[in-house]
Amino acid sequence: MKNKLIMAIALVMALVAGWTTTTTTAQAATDDSLAKVQKKGTLVMGTSPDYPPYEFQATVHGKSQVVGMDVAVGKKIAKDMGVKLVVKSMSFDSLLVALQTGKVDMVISGMNPTPARRKNVDFTHTYYQGGYSIVINKNDKGIYKDKNSFVGKTIGAQTGSTMYNESKKQTTGTTVKGMTSVSDLILGLQSHKLQGVAMEKPSAQAYVANNKELAMIPSKFDLSASDTSASVAFAKGSTALVTAANKSVDQIRKQNLVNKDYLPAAGKYLKTNTVNTSMLHYWKAFLKGIEYTLIITVCSVFFGFILGVLLSLARMAKGGVFATALRWLATAYVEFIRGTPMMVQVMFVYFGLGLIVNLPALTSGIIAISLNSGAYIAEYIRGGINSVDKGQTEAARSLGMTSGYTLRYVVLPQAIKNIWPSLGNEFITLIKDSSIVSIIGVSELIFQSNIVRSDTYRGVAPIAVIMVLYFIMTFTASRILNHFERKMQHD
């Protein structure tokens, strides 16, 4: 009986093994991920360029570019595949979402191939084996020795990173604070909001080498090999791409290119960045941020106004079943948009709709903010229409004007005049709210300030500059809107 049972189990295992092998072979045979990349001629790499020497911004031939060890790895992989590398920047915690929704073809951002991540994406072989350290203020060097010294204190780490998760697991009595940007963490450290920042050793060395007020101590975290290694991430099932990339990664390891070529080259860019750290030196970056901020704001107000007019009319529709359904849909839309955060809406349009249509980050940002603005403008316009005396409508209709002409030439002009201050306030609000799209990599002011902070290792100065720039834009817009408001009052 026992022999029969053993034979039965062995048979089942053999069948399962055979089915698994057949399935894997079939998937490999149908996998066209590499062919798609080679057909379009580009390999899109997602990264978070605030983590020197892995990836960071530097001025190359007069232009700001993403450089670093990881970019060199990406270029090697792309070259071996016979395609051009395209680098797409975004926050670290958005990278895997971008990979899963097809916004990028691969992620190289000092990412550790942990078991949890392997469930959702495929990784190549390890291209770099590192370690972790904790960055502290130099004046505190005698106080803190390792992770166990921060009882009752606060340690910071990049949200979604291995160090954030391990800091939570392996510290007792310590508050762990996560931030999306390493530049923000360093700023928090220097402003004494944090007592330490846990990060990979090469990045810690880069920050300490370029900032005399910082120091580095060993972390003494108990970590596995996968926790301290860096690999390239691809979408789940991209076997052909992973296989091709592994050939490049194996060459990188065999020839020791990271230590021999990539890290020294990154070090040269880091030294170049700190030659001139004045904010005036980065005027082009700030100007680009202003340009994108104004493009987003103007486009969003324009499309938001059109949507707002349509929604307000739909909410005021009267008649049969169709009008009731229209009114219900418009009300549901307005309430839903006003009841959800704009940041979530931006991410949904960029990543969610990305599963259907591959929209650029700027377009996604404009769409999301326009949809949000339209809901608020709809309520302003509805209130403005209701504020127009009913006698105006009755007088227009008595003169033979149709309901459409009455609305267009009598009601709406008066409604716009009544709600002009509210519309102006919406415009000014959108100038500031446009900063939210930085999370998907749009180069507006906040995004550009993060680049400057990463370049110069100066935390406060870039923030002060963009505060002044935002004030100039909003104050100018306010004066212009007030001018037109006074003009309408005198008409």
C-alpha positions as a Python dict, from the first residue, in 0.01 Angstrom:
ca = {
    (1, 'M'): (0, 0, 0),
    (2, 'K'): (279, 238, 94),
    (3, 'N'): (469, 161, -228),
    (4, 'K'): (156, 233, -432),
    (5, 'L'): (108, 563, -249),
    (6, 'I'): (470, 660, -312),
    (7, 'M'): (434, 568, -678),
    (8, 'A'): (113, 773, -703),
    (9, 'I'): (279, 1078, -546),
    (10, 'A'): (578, 1040, -775),
    (11, 'L'): (346, 1019, -1076),
    (12, 'V'): (159, 1334, -972),
    (13, 'M'): (488, 1520, -915),
    (14, 'A'): (615, 1410, -1253),
    (15, 'L'): (293, 1530, -1420),
    (16, 'V'): (311, 1866, -1239),
    (17, 'A'): (677, 1905, -1330),
    (18, 'G'): (601, 1822, -1690),
    (19, 'W'): (308, 2067, -1699),
    (20, 'T'): (524, 2340, -1542),
    (21, 'T'): (804, 2283, -1792),
    (22, 'T'): (558, 2286, -2081),
    (23, 'T'): (394, 2606, -1952),
    (24, 'T'): (729, 2779, -1901),
    (25, 'T'): (844, 2673, -2246),
    (26, 'A'): (520, 2797, -2398),
    (27, 'Q'): (549, 3131, -2218),
    (28, 'A'): (909, 3169, -2330),
    (29, 'A'): (805, 3084, -2687),
    (30, 'T'): (525, 3343, -2687),
    (31, 'D'): (724, 3613, -2502),
    (32, 'D'): (789, 3897, -2747),
    (33, 'S'): (911, 4156, -2494),
    (34, 'L'): (1257, 4179, -2651),
    (35, 'A'): (1117, 4190, -3005),
    (36, 'K'): (886, 4480, -2909),
    (37, 'V'): (1175, 4681, -2764),
    (38, 'Q'): (1393, 4618, -3069),
    (39, 'K'): (1107, 4707, -3302),
    (40, 'K'): (1046, 5049, -3142),
    (41, 'G'): (1423, 5108, -3117),
    (42, 'T'): (1422, 5239, -2760),
    (43, 'L'): (1459, 5089, -2413),
    (44, 'V'): (1284, 5308, -2155),
    (45, 'M'): (1452, 5305, -1816),
    (46, 'G'): (1269, 5427, -1507),
    (47, 'T'): (1478, 5575, -1226),
    (48, 'S'): (1469, 5817, -933),
    (49, 'P'): (1762, 6056, -994),
    (50, 'D'): (1824, 6164, -636),
    (51, 'Y'): (2051, 5881, -526),
    (52, 'P'): (2415, 5952, -613),
    (53, 'P'): (2629, 5779, -727),
    (54, 'Y'): (2360, 5540, -855),
    (55, 'E'): (2159, 5807, -1041),
    (56, 'F'): (2152, 6185, -1016),
    (57, 'Q'): (2130, 6499, -1228),
    (58, 'A'): (2442, 6665, -1366),
    (59, 'T'): (2519, 6929, -1628),
    (60, 'V'): (2665, 6762, -1935),
    (61, 'H'): (2765, 6984, -2231),
    (62, 'G'): (2545, 7263, -2095),
    (63, 'K'): (2237, 7042, -2047),
    (64, 'S'): (2100, 6878, -1733),
    (65, 'Q'): (2102, 6500, -1769),
    (66, 'V'): (2053, 6194, -1551),
    (67, 'V'): (2392, 6029, -1497),
    (68, 'G'): (2545, 5778, -1260),
    (69, 'M'): (2635, 5413, -1222),
    (70, 'D'): (2284, 5286, -1297),
    (71, 'V'): (2258, 5494, -1615),
    (72, 'A'): (2586, 5341, -1733),
    (73, 'V'): (2440, 4995, -1669),
    (74, 'G'): (2128, 5092, -1865),
    (75, 'K'): (2333, 5218, -2157),
    (76, 'K'): (2530, 4893, -2166),
    (77, 'I'): (2211, 4684, -2173),
    (78, 'A'): (2051, 4903, -2442),
    (79, 'K'): (2364, 4898, -2658),
    (80, 'D'): (2389, 4520, -2640),
    (81, 'M'): (2023, 4496, -2746),
    (82, 'G'): (2090, 4729, -3039),
    (83, 'V'): (1853, 5004, -2920),
    (84, 'K'): (1873, 5355, -2772),
    (85, 'L'): (1833, 5416, -2399),
    (86, 'V'): (1562, 5661, -2288),
    (87, 'V'): (1568, 5766, -1921),
    (88, 'K'): (1238, 5853, -1752),
    (89, 'S'): (1256, 6013, -1406),
    (90, 'M'): (999, 5972, -1129),
    (91, 'S'): (975, 5914, -755),
    (92, 'F'): (1116, 5585, -626),
    (93, 'D'): (785, 5454, -494),
    (94, 'S'): (624, 5500, -838),
    (95, 'L'): (885, 5300, -1032),
    (96, 'L'): (738, 4951, -1000),
    (97, 'V'): (388, 5082, -1075),
    (98, 'A'): (527, 5246, -1390),
    (99, 'L'): (691, 4915, -1485),
    (100, 'Q'): (373, 4714, -1432),
    (101, 'T'): (162, 4960, -1631),
    (102, 'G'): (403, 4974, -1925),
    (103, 'K'): (527, 5331, -1871),
    (104, 'V'): (884, 5203, -1863),
    (105, 'D'): (1052, 4887, -1996),
    (106, 'M'): (1287, 4839, -1703),
    (107, 'V'): (1376, 4991, -1367),
    (108, 'I'): (1737, 5057, -1264),
    (109, 'S'): (1747, 5257, -944),
    (110, 'G'): (1968, 5076, -695),
    (111, 'M'): (1674, 4839, -643),
    (112, 'N'): (1718, 4532, -426),
    (113, 'P'): (1567, 4207, -562),
    (114, 'T'): (1382, 4116, -243),
    (115, 'P'): (1142, 3817, -232),
    (116, 'A'): (844, 4054, -195),
    (117, 'R'): (938, 4242, -513),
    (118, 'R'): (1007, 3918, -704),
    (119, 'K'): (638, 3831, -668),
    (120, 'N'): (546, 4126, -890),
    (121, 'V'): (843, 4178, -1123),
    (122, 'D'): (1132, 3982, -1275),
    (123, 'F'): (1492, 4064, -1186),
    (124, 'T'): (1821, 4011, -1365),
    (125, 'H'): (2135, 3881, -1202),
    (126, 'T'): (2299, 4116, -951),
    (127, 'Y'): (2512, 4388, -1109),
    (128, 'Y'): (2637, 4539, -781),
    (129, 'Q'): (2674, 4413, -425),
    (130, 'G'): (2681, 4691, -168),
    (131, 'G'): (2587, 4759, 191),
    (132, 'Y'): (2407, 5014, 409),
    (133, 'S'): (2515, 5302, 630),
    (134, 'I'): (2347, 5575, 832),
    (135, 'V'): (2415, 5942, 759),
    (136, 'I'): (2412, 6175, 1061),
    (137, 'N'): (2500, 6534, 1137),
    (138, 'K'): (2875, 6563, 1199),
    (139, 'N'): (2818, 6726, 1539),
    (140, 'D'): (2636, 6409, 1653),
    (141, 'K'): (2917, 6171, 1562),
    (142, 'G'): (2996, 6095, 1925),
    (143, 'I'): (2633, 6026, 2012),
    (144, 'Y'): (2531, 5769, 1750),
    (145, 'K'): (2726, 5452, 1672),
    (146, 'D'): (2477, 5232, 1477),
    (147, 'K'): (2104, 5161, 1440),
    (148, 'N'): (2072, 5070, 1808),
    (149, 'S'): (2177, 5422, 1915),
    (150, 'F'): (1854, 5583, 1796),
    (151, 'V'): (1619, 5478, 2077),
    (152, 'G'): (1366, 5759, 2125),
    (153, 'K'): (1496, 5927, 1808),
    (154, 'T'): (1387, 5937, 1443),
    (155, 'I'): (1553, 5767, 1148),
    (156, 'G'): (1454, 5852, 792),
    (157, 'A'): (1461, 5630, 482),
    (158, 'Q'): (1326, 5646, 128),
    (159, 'T'): (966, 5525, 109),
    (160, 'G'): (936, 5183, -51),
    (161, 'S'): (1307, 5106, -10),
    (162, 'T'): (1461, 4805, 162),
    (163, 'M'): (1612, 5035, 423),
    (164, 'Y'): (1270, 5175, 514),
    (165, 'N'): (1126, 4826, 568),
    (166, 'E'): (1431, 4696, 754),
    (167, 'S'): (1453, 5006, 973),
    (168, 'K'): (1098, 4937, 1086),
    (169, 'K'): (1171, 4569, 1150),
    (170, 'Q'): (1513, 4590, 1313),
    (171, 'T'): (1487, 4893, 1541),
    (172, 'T'): (1315, 4915, 1878),
    (173, 'G'): (1188, 5237, 2028),
    (174, 'T'): (1288, 5428, 1716),
    (175, 'T'): (1052, 5627, 1494),
    (176, 'V'): (1104, 5552, 1124),
    (177, 'K'): (996, 5829, 887),
    (178, 'G'): (963, 5766, 514),
    (179, 'M'): (1003, 6029, 240),
    (180, 'T'): (995, 5990, -138),
    (181, 'S'): (1313, 6187, -201),
    (182, 'V'): (1660, 6136, -50),
    (183, 'S'): (1712, 6513, -88),
    (184, 'D'): (1415, 6568, 144),
    (185, 'L'): (1563, 6322, 393),
    (186, 'I'): (1895, 6504, 399),
    (187, 'L'): (1712, 6835, 444),
    (188, 'G'): (1517, 6679, 732),
    (189, 'L'): (1846, 6564, 884),
    (190, 'Q'): (2011, 6906, 857),
    (191, 'S'): (1704, 7079, 1002),
    (192, 'H'): (1713, 6827, 1292),
    (193, 'K'): (1372, 6678, 1211),
    (194, 'L'): (1562, 6349, 1169),
    (195, 'Q'): (1863, 6224, 1365),
    (196, 'G'): (1980, 5981, 1097),
    (197, 'V'): (1913, 5872, 739),
    (198, 'A'): (1959, 5508, 637),
    (199, 'M'): (2079, 5458, 279),
    (200, 'E'): (2312, 5251, 65),
    (201, 'K'): (2681, 5293, 145),
    (202, 'P'): (2789, 5446, -192),
    (203, 'S'): (2514, 5709, -166),
    (204, 'A'): (2606, 5783, 195),
    (205, 'Q'): (2969, 5828, 92),
    (206, 'A'): (2864, 6065, -188),
    (207, 'Y'): (2660, 6288, 43),
    (208, 'V'): (2927, 6296, 315),
    (209, 'A'): (3205, 6368, 64),
    (210, 'N'): (3014, 6667, -74),
    (211, 'N'): (2874, 6808, 251),
    (212, 'K'): (3116, 6885, 535),
    (213, 'E'): (2832, 6903, 788),
    (214, 'L'): (2747, 6533, 749),
    (215, 'A'): (2910, 6213, 872),
    (216, 'M'): (2856, 5841, 817),
    (217, 'I'): (2829, 5554, 1066),
    (218, 'P'): (2783, 5178, 1010),
    (219, 'S'): (2421, 5063, 1019),
    (220, 'K'): (2477, 4707, 1151),
    (221, 'F'): (2150, 4587, 1001),
    (222, 'D'): (2117, 4210, 965),
    (223, 'L'): (2059, 4181, 590),
    (224, 'S'): (2058, 3901, 335),
    (225, 'A'): (2246, 3910, 6),
    (226, 'S'): (1931, 4011, -183),
    (227, 'D'): (1884, 4306, 55),
    (228, 'T'): (2227, 4449, -26),
    (229, 'S'): (2244, 4374, -398),
    (230, 'A'): (2118, 4576, -692),
    (231, 'S'): (1946, 4425, -995),
    (232, 'V'): (1751, 4541, -1300),
    (233, 'A'): (1373, 4497, -1279),
    (234, 'F'): (1152, 4401, -1574),
    (235, 'A'): (779, 4340, -1601),
    (236, 'K'): (664, 3995, -1491),
    (237, 'G'): (692, 3743, -1772),
    (238, 'S'): (947, 3942, -1976),
    (239, 'T'): (1171, 3638, -2003),
    (240, 'A'): (1332, 3739, -2333),
    (241, 'L'): (1426, 4083, -2200),
    (242, 'V'): (1563, 3942, -1875),
    (243, 'T'): (1769, 3684, -2063),
    (244, 'A'): (1916, 3949, -2293),
    (245, 'A'): (1987, 4186, -2002),
    (246, 'N'): (2152, 3906, -1804),
    (247, 'K'): (2414, 3869, -2078),
    (248, 'S'): (2507, 4236, -2031),
    (249, 'V'): (2496, 4214, -1651),
    (250, 'D'): (2721, 3908, -1654),
    (251, 'Q'): (2974, 4099, -1866),
    (252, 'I'): (2958, 4392, -1623),
    (253, 'R'): (3034, 4162, -1331),
    (254, 'K'): (3303, 3964, -1515),
    (255, 'Q'): (3487, 4278, -1630),
    (256, 'N'): (3428, 4460, -1298),
    (257, 'L'): (3293, 4759, -1493),
    (258, 'V'): (3107, 4909, -1195),
    (259, 'N'): (3417, 4962, -982),
    (260, 'K'): (3652, 5006, -1275),
    (261, 'D'): (3457, 5252, -1493),
    (262, 'Y'): (3103, 5338, -1377),
    (263, 'L'): (3167, 5455, -1018),
    (264, 'P'): (3477, 5664, -1106),
    (265, 'A'): (3283, 5834, -1387),
    (266, 'A'): (2996, 5910, -1147),
    (267, 'G'): (3248, 6055, -901),
    (268, 'K'): (3372, 6301, -1164),
    (269, 'Y'): (3016, 6424, -1225),
    (270, 'L'): (2966, 6465, -850),
    (271, 'K'): (3275, 6686, -825),
    (272, 'T'): (3155, 6893, -1124),
    (273, 'N'): (2818, 6947, -955),
    (274, 'T'): (2974, 7104, -648),
    (275, 'V'): (3206, 7344, -834),
    (276, 'N'): (2931, 7608, -861),
    (277, 'T'): (2634, 7560, -629),
    (278, 'S'): (2485, 7909, -656),
    (279, 'M'): (2116, 7922, -742),
    (280, 'L'): (2188, 8164, -1028),
    (281, 'H'): (2391, 7889, -1193),
    (282, 'Y'): (2070, 7683, -1218),
    (283, 'W'): (1850, 7955, -1368),
    (284, 'K'): (1775, 7737, -1672),
    (285, 'A'): (1636, 7462, -1448),
    (286, 'F'): (1410, 7707, -1264),
    (287, 'L'): (1301, 7867, -1594),
    (288, 'K'): (1206, 7526, -1729),
    (289, 'G'): (1006, 7464, -1412),
    (290, 'I'): (818, 7794, -1457),
    (291, 'E'): (747, 7705, -1821),
    (292, 'Y'): (592, 7368, -1737),
    (293, 'T'): (402, 7510, -1438),
    (294, 'L'): (239, 7777, -1656),
    (295, 'I'): (163, 7529, -1938),
    (296, 'I'): (-13, 7296, -1692),
    (297, 'T'): (-203, 7581, -1526),
    (298, 'V'): (-324, 7758, -1843),
    (299, 'C'): (-426, 7435, -2018),
    (300, 'S'): (-601, 7302, -1707),
    (301, 'V'): (-798, 7624, -1655),
    (302, 'F'): (-902, 7630, -2023),
    (303, 'F'): (-1021, 7270, -2040),
    (304, 'G'): (-1150, 7281, -1683),
    (305, 'F'): (-1366, 7583, -1766),
    (306, 'I'): (-1521, 7409, -2068),
    (307, 'L'): (-1589, 7097, -1861),
    (308, 'G'): (-1724, 7311, -1578),
    (309, 'V'): (-1977, 7484, -1807),
    (310, 'L'): (-2100, 7148, -1940),
    (311, 'L'): (-2125, 6997, -1592),
    (312, 'S'): (-2308, 7297, -1448),
    (313, 'L'): (-2563, 7289, -1731),
    (314, 'A'): (-2603, 6915, -1687),
    (315, 'R'): (-2666, 6960, -1314),
    (316, 'M'): (-2936, 7218, -1390),
    (317, 'A'): (-3102, 7014, -1667),
    (318, 'K'): (-3481, 6987, -1646),
    (319, 'G'): (-3718, 6761, -1830),
    (320, 'G'): (-3771, 6389, -1872),
    (321, 'V'): (-3573, 6075, -1800),
    (322, 'F'): (-3269, 6182, -2005),
    (323, 'A'): (-3235, 6512, -1815),
    (324, 'T'): (-3269, 6331, -1483),
    (325, 'A'): (-2998, 6080, -1580),
    (326, 'L'): (-2774, 6363, -1701),
    (327, 'R'): (-2825, 6555, -1379),
    (328, 'W'): (-2752, 6246, -1169),
    (329, 'L'): (-2431, 6165, -1360),
    (330, 'A'): (-2302, 6523, -1339),
    (331, 'T'): (-2375, 6538, -965),
    (332, 'A'): (-2203, 6202, -907),
    (333, 'Y'): (-1896, 6317, -1103),
    (334, 'V'): (-1866, 6645, -912),
    (335, 'E'): (-1906, 6479, -573),
    (336, 'F'): (-1660, 6199, -656),
    (337, 'I'): (-1388, 6433, -788),
    (338, 'R'): (-1424, 6673, -496),
    (339, 'G'): (-1416, 6381, -253),
    (340, 'T'): (-1086, 6226, -371),
    (341, 'P'): (-732, 6372, -345),
    (342, 'M'): (-586, 6527, -660),
    (343, 'M'): (-266, 6328, -612),
    (344, 'V'): (-463, 6002, -640),
    (345, 'Q'): (-637, 6133, -953),
    (346, 'V'): (-304, 6223, -1115),
    (347, 'M'): (-162, 5878, -1042),
    (348, 'F'): (-479, 5707, -1168),
    (349, 'V'): (-476, 5894, -1499),
    (350, 'Y'): (-105, 5833, -1554),
    (351, 'F'): (-77, 5474, -1433),
    (352, 'G'): (-437, 5348, -1451),
    (353, 'L'): (-522, 5477, -1797),
    (354, 'G'): (-169, 5379, -1896),
    (355, 'L'): (-294, 5022, -1912),
    (356, 'I'): (-518, 5128, -2202),
    (357, 'V'): (-350, 5434, -2355),
    (358, 'N'): (17, 5524, -2308),
    (359, 'L'): (-13, 5893, -2222),
    (360, 'P'): (296, 6113, -2165),
    (361, 'A'): (341, 6243, -1811),
    (362, 'L'): (269, 6607, -1905),
    (363, 'T'): (-52, 6514, -2089),
    (364, 'S'): (-164, 6296, -1799),
    (365, 'G'): (-101, 6579, -1555),
    (366, 'I'): (-301, 6828, -1760),
    (367, 'I'): (-591, 6583, -1800),
    (368, 'A'): (-603, 6500, -1429),
    (369, 'I'): (-588, 6863, -1313),
    (370, 'S'): (-843, 6967, -1578),
    (371, 'L'): (-1085, 6697, -1461),
    (372, 'N'): (-1037, 6811, -1103),
    (373, 'S'): (-1069, 7180, -1182),
    (374, 'G'): (-1381, 7120, -1393),
    (375, 'A'): (-1569, 6982, -1092),
    (376, 'Y'): (-1500, 7293, -884),
    (377, 'I'): (-1563, 7537, -1169),
    (378, 'A'): (-1896, 7364, -1234),
    (379, 'E'): (-2014, 7460, -886),
    (380, 'Y'): (-1890, 7819, -929),
    (381, 'I'): (-2079, 7853, -1258),
    (382, 'R'): (-2394, 7688, -1121),
    (383, 'G'): (-2389, 7933, -832),
    (384, 'G'): (-2332, 8222, -1074),
    (385, 'I'): (-2623, 8120, -1296),
    (386, 'N'): (-2853, 8090, -994),
    (387, 'S'): (-2742, 8437, -880),
    (388, 'V'): (-2875, 8599, -1201),
    (389, 'D'): (-3219, 8747, -1144),
    (390, 'K'): (-3496, 8539, -1305),
    (391, 'G'): (-3640, 8858, -1446),
    (392, 'Q'): (-3343, 8877, -1685),
    (393, 'T'): (-3436, 8541, -1834),
    (394, 'E'): (-3804, 8630, -1855),
    (395, 'A'): (-3727, 8961, -2026),
    (396, 'A'): (-3502, 8790, -2283),
    (397, 'R'): (-3764, 8525, -2360),
    (398, 'S'): (-4034, 8791, -2395),
    (399, 'L'): (-3819, 8955, -2663),
    (400, 'G'): (-3828, 8630, -2861),
    (401, 'M'): (-3486, 8495, -2770),
    (402, 'T'): (-3454, 8117, -2752),
    (403, 'S'): (-3342, 7948, -2431),
    (404, 'G'): (-3000, 7884, -2585),
    (405, 'Y'): (-2950, 8248, -2688),
    (406, 'T'): (-3079, 8364, -2351),
    (407, 'L'): (-2824, 8148, -2172),
    (408, 'R'): (-2540, 8250, -2402),
    (409, 'Y'): (-2597, 8626, -2431),
    (410, 'V'): (-2786, 8716, -2113),
    (411, 'V'): (-2733, 8469, -1830),
    (412, 'L'): (-2374, 8346, -1873),
    (413, 'P'): (-2212, 8691, -1917),
    (414, 'Q'): (-2370, 8808, -1591),
    (415, 'A'): (-2286, 8480, -1418),
    (416, 'I'): (-1919, 8505, -1525),
    (417, 'K'): (-1907, 8860, -1393),
    (418, 'N'): (-2046, 8743, -1058),
    (419, 'I'): (-1809, 8449, -1021),
    (420, 'W'): (-1495, 8615, -1162),
    (421, 'P'): (-1324, 8639, -819),
    (422, 'S'): (-1387, 8265, -765),
    (423, 'L'): (-1251, 8179, -1109),
    (424, 'G'): (-945, 8393, -1042),
    (425, 'N'): (-891, 8214, -713),
    (426, 'E'): (-914, 7880, -896),
    (427, 'F'): (-646, 7992, -1143),
    (428, 'I'): (-411, 8098, -864),
    (429, 'T'): (-479, 7773, -677),
    (430, 'L'): (-392, 7570, -987),
    (431, 'I'): (-55, 7744, -1018),
    (432, 'K'): (31, 7597, -678),
    (433, 'D'): (-152, 7265, -725),
    (434, 'S'): (44, 7196, -1044),
    (435, 'S'): (330, 7091, -813),
    (436, 'I'): (147, 6761, -753),
    (437, 'V'): (237, 6633, -1101),
    (438, 'S'): (603, 6616, -995),
    (439, 'I'): (524, 6267, -859),
    (440, 'I'): (491, 6135, -1216),
    (441, 'G'): (807, 6306, -1340),
    (442, 'V'): (674, 6627, -1497),
    (443, 'S'): (947, 6892, -1493),
    (444, 'E'): (756, 7168, -1312),
    (445, 'L'): (903, 7384, -1035),
    (446, 'I'): (897, 7129, -753),
    (447, 'F'): (1057, 6864, -974),
    (448, 'Q'): (1327, 7107, -1088),
    (449, 'S'): (1398, 7219, -731),
    (450, 'N'): (1452, 6855, -632),
    (451, 'I'): (1702, 6823, -916),
    (452, 'V'): (1889, 7133, -799),
    (453, 'R'): (1891, 7008, -441),
    (454, 'S'): (2027, 6673, -556),
    (455, 'D'): (2291, 6846, -773),
    (456, 'T'): (2417, 7094, -516),
    (457, 'Y'): (2355, 6909, -186),
    (458, 'R'): (2191, 7231, -65),
    (459, 'G'): (1852, 7171, 92),
    (460, 'V'): (1704, 7510, 184),
    (461, 'A'): (1824, 7747, -92),
    (462, 'P'): (1632, 7584, -382),
    (463, 'I'): (1315, 7578, -171),
    (464, 'A'): (1353, 7950, -94),
    (465, 'V'): (1398, 8023, -465),
    (466, 'I'): (1081, 7839, -574),
    (467, 'M'): (883, 8003, -292),
    (468, 'V'): (976, 8342, -437),
    (469, 'L'): (900, 8224, -793),
    (470, 'Y'): (557, 8089, -692),
    (471, 'F'): (480, 8419, -518),
    (472, 'I'): (582, 8621, -826),
    (473, 'M'): (357, 8409, -1050),
    (474, 'T'): (56, 8415, -818),
    (475, 'F'): (91, 8784, -735),
    (476, 'T'): (121, 8875, -1106),
    (477, 'A'): (-180, 8660, -1192),
    (478, 'S'): (-378, 8818, -908),
    (479, 'R'): (-302, 9173, -1030),
    (480, 'I'): (-405, 9085, -1388),
    (481, 'L'): (-729, 8921, -1272),
    (482, 'N'): (-810, 9218, -1048),
    (483, 'H'): (-760, 9450, -1347),
    (484, 'F'): (-1021, 9261, -1551),
    (485, 'E'): (-1254, 9244, -1252),
    (486, 'R'): (-1251, 9623, -1215),
    (487, 'K'): (-1303, 9659, -1591),
    (488, 'M'): (-1611, 9435, -1580),
    (489, 'Q'): (-1756, 9629, -1288),
    (490, 'H'): (-1730, 9955, -1483),
    (491, 'D'): (-1892, 9808, -1798),
}
